[in-house]
Amino acid sequence: MIAVTMMKCACESCKCVVSIADAIKENDQYYCCQACANGHVKGKGCGHNDCRCG
């Protein structure tokens, strides 16, 4: 059996891969940051390198 420890952020436009242990969990989905989990209120992106979500 293989345990999944990393996955893509649940934000559709985000390119980040996040550790499940460190992710923000909202509605049974995993996000890299609160901005992604909140749906990019006021257009705020995640701010991670090479990612332009938001």
mmCIF file of the N, C-alpha and C atoms, coordinates in Angstrom:
data_MODEL
# 
_entry.id   MODEL 
# 
loop_
_atom_site.group_PDB 
_atom_site.id 
_atom_site.type_symbol 
_atom_site.label_atom_id 
_atom_site.label_alt_id 
_atom_site.label_comp_id 
_atom_site.label_asym_id 
_atom_site.label_entity_id 
_atom_site.label_seq_id 
_atom_site.pdbx_PDB_ins_code 
_atom_site.Cartn_x 
_atom_site.Cartn_y 
_atom_site.Cartn_z 
_atom_site.occupancy 
_atom_site.B_iso_or_equiv 
_atom_site.pdbx_formal_charge 
_atom_site.auth_seq_id 
_atom_site.auth_comp_id 
_atom_site.auth_asym_id 
_atom_site.auth_atom_id 
_atom_site.pdbx_PDB_model_num 
ATOM 1   N N  . MET A 1 1  ? 0.843   -1.179 0.000   1.00 0.00 ? 1  MET A N  1 
ATOM 2   C CA . MET A 1 1  ? 0.000   0.000  0.000   1.00 0.00 ? 1  MET A CA 1 
ATOM 3   C C  . MET A 1 1  ? 0.886   1.238  0.000   1.00 0.00 ? 1  MET A C  1 
ATOM 4   N N  . ILE A 1 2  ? 0.531   2.221  -0.814  1.00 0.00 ? 2  ILE A N  1 
ATOM 5   C CA . ILE A 1 2  ? 1.271   3.479  -0.901  1.00 0.00 ? 2  ILE A CA 1 
ATOM 6   C C  . ILE A 1 2  ? 0.447   4.579  -0.240  1.00 0.00 ? 2  ILE A C  1 
ATOM 7   N N  . ALA A 1 3  ? 1.077   5.294  0.674   1.00 0.00 ? 3  ALA A N  1 
ATOM 8   C CA . ALA A 1 3  ? 0.399   6.402  1.352   1.00 0.00 ? 3  ALA A CA 1 
ATOM 9   C C  . ALA A 1 3  ? 0.665   7.700  0.603   1.00 0.00 ? 3  ALA A C  1 
ATOM 10  N N  . VAL A 1 4  ? -0.368  8.458  0.330   1.00 0.00 ? 4  VAL A N  1 
ATOM 11  C CA . VAL A 1 4  ? -0.228  9.750  -0.330  1.00 0.00 ? 4  VAL A CA 1 
ATOM 12  C C  . VAL A 1 4  ? 0.107   10.791 0.735   1.00 0.00 ? 4  VAL A C  1 
ATOM 13  N N  . THR A 1 5  ? 1.213   11.508 0.523   1.00 0.00 ? 5  THR A N  1 
ATOM 14  C CA . THR A 1 5  ? 1.614   12.532 1.487   1.00 0.00 ? 5  THR A CA 1 
ATOM 15  C C  . THR A 1 5  ? 1.631   13.927 0.873   1.00 0.00 ? 5  THR A C  1 
ATOM 16  N N  . MET A 1 6  ? 1.641   14.012 -0.468  1.00 0.00 ? 6  MET A N  1 
ATOM 17  C CA . MET A 1 6  ? 1.671   15.284 -1.168  1.00 0.00 ? 6  MET A CA 1 
ATOM 18  C C  . MET A 1 6  ? 0.586   15.274 -2.242  1.00 0.00 ? 6  MET A C  1 
ATOM 19  N N  . MET A 1 7  ? -0.013  16.439 -2.491  1.00 0.00 ? 7  MET A N  1 
ATOM 20  C CA . MET A 1 7  ? -0.997  16.538 -3.559  1.00 0.00 ? 7  MET A CA 1 
ATOM 21  C C  . MET A 1 7  ? -1.086  17.980 -4.037  1.00 0.00 ? 7  MET A C  1 
ATOM 22  N N  . LYS A 1 8  ? -1.660  18.169 -5.234  1.00 0.00 ? 8  LYS A N  1 
ATOM 23  C CA . LYS A 1 8  ? -1.844  19.502 -5.775  1.00 0.00 ? 8  LYS A CA 1 
ATOM 24  C C  . LYS A 1 8  ? -2.874  20.249 -4.941  1.00 0.00 ? 8  LYS A C  1 
ATOM 25  N N  . CYS A 1 9  ? -2.639  21.523 -4.740  1.00 0.00 ? 9  CYS A N  1 
ATOM 26  C CA . CYS A 1 9  ? -3.593  22.386 -4.051  1.00 0.00 ? 9  CYS A CA 1 
ATOM 27  C C  . CYS A 1 9  ? -4.949  22.270 -4.747  1.00 0.00 ? 9  CYS A C  1 
ATOM 28  N N  . ALA A 1 10 ? -6.012  22.241 -3.985  1.00 0.00 ? 10 ALA A N  1 
ATOM 29  C CA . ALA A 1 10 ? -7.361  22.079 -4.541  1.00 0.00 ? 10 ALA A CA 1 
ATOM 30  C C  . ALA A 1 10 ? -7.840  23.297 -5.320  1.00 0.00 ? 10 ALA A C  1 
ATOM 31  N N  . CYS A 1 11 ? -7.159  24.420 -5.199  1.00 0.00 ? 11 CYS A N  1 
ATOM 32  C CA . CYS A 1 11 ? -7.500  25.613 -5.973  1.00 0.00 ? 11 CYS A CA 1 
ATOM 33  C C  . CYS A 1 11 ? -7.224  25.311 -7.442  1.00 0.00 ? 11 CYS A C  1 
ATOM 34  N N  . GLU A 1 12 ? -8.231  25.490 -8.275  1.00 0.00 ? 12 GLU A N  1 
ATOM 35  C CA . GLU A 1 12 ? -8.123  25.105 -9.679  1.00 0.00 ? 12 GLU A CA 1 
ATOM 36  C C  . GLU A 1 12 ? -7.006  25.843 -10.419 1.00 0.00 ? 12 GLU A C  1 
ATOM 37  N N  . SER A 1 13 ? -6.805  27.118 -10.133 1.00 0.00 ? 13 SER A N  1 
ATOM 38  C CA . SER A 1 13 ? -5.797  27.888 -10.857 1.00 0.00 ? 13 SER A CA 1 
ATOM 39  C C  . SER A 1 13 ? -4.407  27.835 -10.223 1.00 0.00 ? 13 SER A C  1 
ATOM 40  N N  . CYS A 1 14 ? -4.272  27.206 -9.074  1.00 0.00 ? 14 CYS A N  1 
ATOM 41  C CA . CYS A 1 14 ? -3.002  27.129 -8.350  1.00 0.00 ? 14 CYS A CA 1 
ATOM 42  C C  . CYS A 1 14 ? -2.149  25.978 -8.880  1.00 0.00 ? 14 CYS A C  1 
ATOM 43  N N  . LYS A 1 15 ? -0.845  26.200 -8.930  1.00 0.00 ? 15 LYS A N  1 
ATOM 44  C CA . LYS A 1 15 ? 0.092   25.179 -9.399  1.00 0.00 ? 15 LYS A CA 1 
ATOM 45  C C  . LYS A 1 15 ? 0.838   24.506 -8.258  1.00 0.00 ? 15 LYS A C  1 
ATOM 46  N N  . CYS A 1 16 ? 0.578   24.881 -7.029  1.00 0.00 ? 16 CYS A N  1 
ATOM 47  C CA . CYS A 1 16 ? 1.340   24.389 -5.883  1.00 0.00 ? 16 CYS A CA 1 
ATOM 48  C C  . CYS A 1 16 ? 1.015   22.941 -5.529  1.00 0.00 ? 16 CYS A C  1 
ATOM 49  N N  . VAL A 1 17 ? 2.038   22.253 -5.049  1.00 0.00 ? 17 VAL A N  1 
ATOM 50  C CA . VAL A 1 17 ? 1.879   20.918 -4.485  1.00 0.00 ? 17 VAL A CA 1 
ATOM 51  C C  . VAL A 1 17 ? 2.117   21.082 -2.990  1.00 0.00 ? 17 VAL A C  1 
ATOM 52  N N  . VAL A 1 18 ? 1.229   20.512 -2.204  1.00 0.00 ? 18 VAL A N  1 
ATOM 53  C CA . VAL A 1 18 ? 1.259   20.740 -0.764  1.00 0.00 ? 18 VAL A CA 1 
ATOM 54  C C  . VAL A 1 18 ? 1.327   19.423 -0.002  1.00 0.00 ? 18 VAL A C  1 
ATOM 55  N N  . SER A 1 19 ? 2.033   19.446 1.114   1.00 0.00 ? 19 SER A N  1 
ATOM 56  C CA . SER A 1 19 ? 2.070   18.301 2.014   1.00 0.00 ? 19 SER A CA 1 
ATOM 57  C C  . SER A 1 19 ? 0.718   18.215 2.718   1.00 0.00 ? 19 SER A C  1 
ATOM 58  N N  . ILE A 1 20 ? 0.115   17.067 2.724   1.00 0.00 ? 20 ILE A N  1 
ATOM 59  C CA . ILE A 1 20 ? -1.183  16.894 3.384   1.00 0.00 ? 20 ILE A CA 1 
ATOM 60  C C  . ILE A 1 20 ? -1.085  17.251 4.865   1.00 0.00 ? 20 ILE A C  1 
ATOM 61  N N  . ALA A 1 21 ? 0.050   16.955 5.472   1.00 0.00 ? 21 ALA A N  1 
ATOM 62  C CA . ALA A 1 21 ? 0.236   17.248 6.897   1.00 0.00 ? 21 ALA A CA 1 
ATOM 63  C C  . ALA A 1 21 ? 0.249   18.749 7.179   1.00 0.00 ? 21 ALA A C  1 
ATOM 64  N N  . ASP A 1 22 ? 0.713   19.549 6.216   1.00 0.00 ? 22 ASP A N  1 
ATOM 65  C CA . ASP A 1 22 ? 0.831   20.993 6.412   1.00 0.00 ? 22 ASP A CA 1 
ATOM 66  C C  . ASP A 1 22 ? -0.280  21.793 5.739   1.00 0.00 ? 22 ASP A C  1 
ATOM 67  N N  . ALA A 1 23 ? -1.123  21.139 4.970   1.00 0.00 ? 23 ALA A N  1 
ATOM 68  C CA . ALA A 1 23 ? -2.148  21.820 4.179   1.00 0.00 ? 23 ALA A CA 1 
ATOM 69  C C  . ALA A 1 23 ? -3.264  22.381 5.055   1.00 0.00 ? 23 ALA A C  1 
ATOM 70  N N  . ILE A 1 24 ? -3.963  23.348 4.484   1.00 0.00 ? 24 ILE A N  1 
ATOM 71  C CA . ILE A 1 24 ? -5.179  23.874 5.099   1.00 0.00 ? 24 ILE A CA 1 
ATOM 72  C C  . ILE A 1 24 ? -6.329  23.060 4.529   1.00 0.00 ? 24 ILE A C  1 
ATOM 73  N N  . LYS A 1 25 ? -7.081  22.407 5.391   1.00 0.00 ? 25 LYS A N  1 
ATOM 74  C CA . LYS A 1 25 ? -8.173  21.545 4.942   1.00 0.00 ? 25 LYS A CA 1 
ATOM 75  C C  . LYS A 1 25 ? -9.505  22.264 5.096   1.00 0.00 ? 25 LYS A C  1 
ATOM 76  N N  . GLU A 1 26 ? -10.198 22.406 3.978   1.00 0.00 ? 26 GLU A N  1 
ATOM 77  C CA . GLU A 1 26 ? -11.521 23.033 3.942   1.00 0.00 ? 26 GLU A CA 1 
ATOM 78  C C  . GLU A 1 26 ? -12.433 22.147 3.106   1.00 0.00 ? 26 GLU A C  1 
ATOM 79  N N  . ASN A 1 27 ? -13.581 21.795 3.626   1.00 0.00 ? 27 ASN A N  1 
ATOM 80  C CA . ASN A 1 27 ? -14.560 20.987 2.894   1.00 0.00 ? 27 ASN A CA 1 
ATOM 81  C C  . ASN A 1 27 ? -13.945 19.725 2.287   1.00 0.00 ? 27 ASN A C  1 
ATOM 82  N N  . ASP A 1 28 ? -13.116 19.042 3.066   1.00 0.00 ? 28 ASP A N  1 
ATOM 83  C CA . ASP A 1 28 ? -12.453 17.797 2.646   1.00 0.00 ? 28 ASP A CA 1 
ATOM 84  C C  . ASP A 1 28 ? -11.523 17.983 1.456   1.00 0.00 ? 28 ASP A C  1 
ATOM 85  N N  . GLN A 1 29 ? -11.015 19.193 1.242   1.00 0.00 ? 29 GLN A N  1 
ATOM 86  C CA . GLN A 1 29 ? -10.035 19.458 0.197   1.00 0.00 ? 29 GLN A CA 1 
ATOM 87  C C  . GLN A 1 29 ? -8.824  20.121 0.837   1.00 0.00 ? 29 GLN A C  1 
ATOM 88  N N  . TYR A 1 30 ? -7.659  19.963 0.192   1.00 0.00 ? 30 TYR A N  1 
ATOM 89  C CA . TYR A 1 30 ? -6.409  20.457 0.751   1.00 0.00 ? 30 TYR A CA 1 
ATOM 90  C C  . TYR A 1 30 ? -5.877  21.634 -0.063  1.00 0.00 ? 30 TYR A C  1 
ATOM 91  N N  . TYR A 1 31 ? -5.498  22.706 0.639   1.00 0.00 ? 31 TYR A N  1 
ATOM 92  C CA . TYR A 1 31 ? -5.031  23.933 0.007   1.00 0.00 ? 31 TYR A CA 1 
ATOM 93  C C  . TYR A 1 31 ? -3.645  24.302 0.532   1.00 0.00 ? 31 TYR A C  1 
ATOM 94  N N  . CYS A 1 32 ? -2.881  25.028 -0.300  1.00 0.00 ? 32 CYS A N  1 
ATOM 95  C CA . CYS A 1 32 ? -1.528  25.415 0.103   1.00 0.00 ? 32 CYS A CA 1 
ATOM 96  C C  . CYS A 1 32 ? -1.520  26.592 1.068   1.00 0.00 ? 32 CYS A C  1 
ATOM 97  N N  . CYS A 1 33 ? -2.587  27.397 1.053   1.00 0.00 ? 33 CYS A N  1 
ATOM 98  C CA . CYS A 1 33 ? -2.630  28.579 1.916   1.00 0.00 ? 33 CYS A CA 1 
ATOM 99  C C  . CYS A 1 33 ? -4.075  29.017 2.130   1.00 0.00 ? 33 CYS A C  1 
ATOM 100 N N  . GLN A 1 34 ? -4.260  29.944 3.034   1.00 0.00 ? 34 GLN A N  1 
ATOM 101 C CA . GLN A 1 34 ? -5.599  30.425 3.355   1.00 0.00 ? 34 GLN A CA 1 
ATOM 102 C C  . GLN A 1 34 ? -6.224  31.179 2.189   1.00 0.00 ? 34 GLN A C  1 
ATOM 103 N N  . ALA A 1 35 ? -5.406  31.900 1.400   1.00 0.00 ? 35 ALA A N  1 
ATOM 104 C CA . ALA A 1 35 ? -5.946  32.640 0.249   1.00 0.00 ? 35 ALA A CA 1 
ATOM 105 C C  . ALA A 1 35 ? -6.633  31.692 -0.731  1.00 0.00 ? 35 ALA A C  1 
ATOM 106 N N  . CYS A 1 36 ? -6.005  30.556 -1.008  1.00 0.00 ? 36 CYS A N  1 
ATOM 107 C CA . CYS A 1 36 ? -6.615  29.565 -1.908  1.00 0.00 ? 36 CYS A CA 1 
ATOM 108 C C  . CYS A 1 36 ? -7.864  28.961 -1.262  1.00 0.00 ? 36 CYS A C  1 
ATOM 109 N N  . ALA A 1 37 ? -7.790  28.639 0.002   1.00 0.00 ? 37 ALA A N  1 
ATOM 110 C CA . ALA A 1 37 ? -8.929  28.035 0.702   1.00 0.00 ? 37 ALA A CA 1 
ATOM 111 C C  . ALA A 1 37 ? -10.124 28.979 0.753   1.00 0.00 ? 37 ALA A C  1 
ATOM 112 N N  . ASN A 1 38 ? -9.862  30.288 0.811   1.00 0.00 ? 38 ASN A N  1 
ATOM 113 C CA . ASN A 1 38 ? -10.935 31.283 0.881   1.00 0.00 ? 38 ASN A CA 1 
ATOM 114 C C  . ASN A 1 38 ? -11.466 31.684 -0.492  1.00 0.00 ? 38 ASN A C  1 
ATOM 115 N N  . GLY A 1 39 ? -10.917 31.146 -1.559  1.00 0.00 ? 39 GLY A N  1 
ATOM 116 C CA . GLY A 1 39 ? -11.386 31.477 -2.896  1.00 0.00 ? 39 GLY A CA 1 
ATOM 117 C C  . GLY A 1 39 ? -10.843 32.793 -3.425  1.00 0.00 ? 39 GLY A C  1 
ATOM 118 N N  . HIS A 1 40 ? -9.687  33.202 -2.917  1.00 0.00 ? 40 HIS A N  1 
ATOM 119 C CA . HIS A 1 40 ? -9.001  34.408 -3.393  1.00 0.00 ? 40 HIS A CA 1 
ATOM 120 C C  . HIS A 1 40 ? -9.841  35.663 -3.257  1.00 0.00 ? 40 HIS A C  1 
ATOM 121 N N  . VAL A 1 41 ? -10.288 35.910 -2.040  1.00 0.00 ? 41 VAL A N  1 
ATOM 122 C CA . VAL A 1 41 ? -11.030 37.124 -1.727  1.00 0.00 ? 41 VAL A CA 1 
ATOM 123 C C  . VAL A 1 41 ? -10.167 38.333 -2.099  1.00 0.00 ? 41 VAL A C  1 
ATOM 124 N N  . LYS A 1 42 ? -10.745 39.285 -2.774  1.00 0.00 ? 42 LYS A N  1 
ATOM 125 C CA . LYS A 1 42 ? -10.075 40.518 -3.224  1.00 0.00 ? 42 LYS A CA 1 
ATOM 126 C C  . LYS A 1 42 ? -8.893  40.232 -4.148  1.00 0.00 ? 42 LYS A C  1 
ATOM 127 N N  . GLY A 1 43 ? -8.891  39.063 -4.811  1.00 0.00 ? 43 GLY A N  1 
ATOM 128 C CA . GLY A 1 43 ? -7.860  38.745 -5.790  1.00 0.00 ? 43 GLY A CA 1 
ATOM 129 C C  . GLY A 1 43 ? -6.510  38.373 -5.227  1.00 0.00 ? 43 GLY A C  1 
ATOM 130 N N  . LYS A 1 44 ? -6.426  38.155 -3.937  1.00 0.00 ? 44 LYS A N  1 
ATOM 131 C CA . LYS A 1 44 ? -5.150  37.812 -3.315  1.00 0.00 ? 44 LYS A CA 1 
ATOM 132 C C  . LYS A 1 44 ? -4.716  36.419 -3.757  1.00 0.00 ? 44 LYS A C  1 
ATOM 133 N N  . GLY A 1 45 ? -3.484  36.308 -4.294  1.00 0.00 ? 45 GLY A N  1 
ATOM 134 C CA . GLY A 1 45 ? -2.926  35.021 -4.707  1.00 0.00 ? 45 GLY A CA 1 
ATOM 135 C C  . GLY A 1 45 ? -2.192  34.333 -3.565  1.00 0.00 ? 45 GLY A C  1 
ATOM 136 N N  . CYS A 1 46 ? -1.659  33.171 -3.826  1.00 0.00 ? 46 CYS A N  1 
ATOM 137 C CA . CYS A 1 46 ? -0.958  32.434 -2.776  1.00 0.00 ? 46 CYS A CA 1 
ATOM 138 C C  . CYS A 1 46 ? 0.432   33.002 -2.511  1.00 0.00 ? 46 CYS A C  1 
ATOM 139 N N  . GLY A 1 47 ? 1.024   33.660 -3.535  1.00 0.00 ? 47 GLY A N  1 
ATOM 140 C CA . GLY A 1 47 ? 2.327   34.295 -3.347  1.00 0.00 ? 47 GLY A CA 1 
ATOM 141 C C  . GLY A 1 47 ? 3.497   33.345 -3.446  1.00 0.00 ? 47 GLY A C  1 
ATOM 142 N N  . HIS A 1 48 ? 3.284   32.091 -3.790  1.00 0.00 ? 48 HIS A N  1 
ATOM 143 C CA . HIS A 1 48 ? 4.370   31.135 -3.932  1.00 0.00 ? 48 HIS A CA 1 
ATOM 144 C C  . HIS A 1 48 ? 5.074   31.328 -5.270  1.00 0.00 ? 48 HIS A C  1 
ATOM 145 N N  . ASN A 1 49 ? 6.334   30.985 -5.344  1.00 0.00 ? 49 ASN A N  1 
ATOM 146 C CA . ASN A 1 49 ? 7.137   31.166 -6.556  1.00 0.00 ? 49 ASN A CA 1 
ATOM 147 C C  . ASN A 1 49 ? 6.471   30.558 -7.774  1.00 0.00 ? 49 ASN A C  1 
ATOM 148 N N  . ASP A 1 50 ? 6.480   31.299 -8.864  1.00 0.00 ? 50 ASP A N  1 
ATOM 149 C CA . ASP A 1 50 ? 5.968   30.860 -10.165 1.00 0.00 ? 50 ASP A CA 1 
ATOM 150 C C  . ASP A 1 50 ? 4.480   30.502 -10.183 1.00 0.00 ? 50 ASP A C  1 
ATOM 151 N N  . CYS A 1 51 ? 3.722   30.897 -9.194  1.00 0.00 ? 51 CYS A N  1 
ATOM 152 C CA . CYS A 1 51 ? 2.293   30.617 -9.183  1.00 0.00 ? 51 CYS A CA 1 
ATOM 153 C C  . CYS A 1 51 ? 1.552   31.944 -9.272  1.00 0.00 ? 51 CYS A C  1 
ATOM 154 N N  . ARG A 1 52 ? 0.599   32.015 -10.183 1.00 0.00 ? 52 ARG A N  1 
ATOM 155 C CA . ARG A 1 52 ? -0.149  33.256 -10.387 1.00 0.00 ? 52 ARG A CA 1 
ATOM 156 C C  . ARG A 1 52 ? -1.646  33.044 -10.144 1.00 0.00 ? 52 ARG A C  1 
ATOM 157 N N  . CYS A 1 53 ? -1.988  32.213 -9.192  1.00 0.00 ? 53 CYS A N  1 
ATOM 158 C CA . CYS A 1 53 ? -3.394  31.993 -8.906  1.00 0.00 ? 53 CYS A CA 1 
ATOM 159 C C  . CYS A 1 53 ? -3.994  33.245 -8.271  1.00 0.00 ? 53 CYS A C  1 
ATOM 160 N N  . GLY A 1 54 ? -5.306  33.268 -8.224  1.00 0.00 ? 54 GLY A N  1 
ATOM 161 C CA . GLY A 1 54 ? -5.959  34.387 -7.582  1.00 0.00 ? 54 GLY A CA 1 
ATOM 162 C C  . GLY A 1 54 ? -6.726  35.192 -8.462  1.00 0.00 ? 54 GLY A C  1 
# 
